[in-house]
Amino acid sequence: MKNRKVVVLLLSILVVAIIVAPLLMLPDAEFGGSDGEGTDMIDEVTDGAYEPWFEPVIERIIGRELPGETETLLFCVQAAIGTGVLAYCFGYLVARKKYGGDADDNQVNGEKAMA
């Protein structure tokens, strides 16, 4: 049990070091997103001749671009739904294993075990 605590402590220190190291090594750096960089690269490669294939559905319905706060809200809702689905699946798999829901565990040499 003590060995497990040491491993958890060392991994926690490693995670903190990975997070803090870039901030200490590059104190004046800007850690921005990549959304604008992708658009800039497309413009550079196509010399500004790129035309999007379609317009986002929500923007077409409301007739203008979504505010940044609304985009952030929709992204957070999407992330929460995805997290809920993953948590449910993991919980289901753990419960199935814990409570013996697998048919393979109930068979002995190809025949069903007598209860």
HELIX and SHEET records of a PDB file:
HELIX    1   1 LYS A    2  MET A   25  1                                  24    
HELIX    2   2 ASP A   35  THR A   46  1                                  12    
HELIX    3   3 VAL A   57  ILE A   62  1                                   6    
HELIX    4   4 GLY A   68  LYS A   98  1                                  31    
HELIX    5   5 ASP A  104  ASN A  106  5                                   3    
SHEET    1   A 2 GLN A 107  VAL A 108  0                                        
SHEET    2   A 2 GLU A 111  LYS A 112 -1                                        
END                                                                             
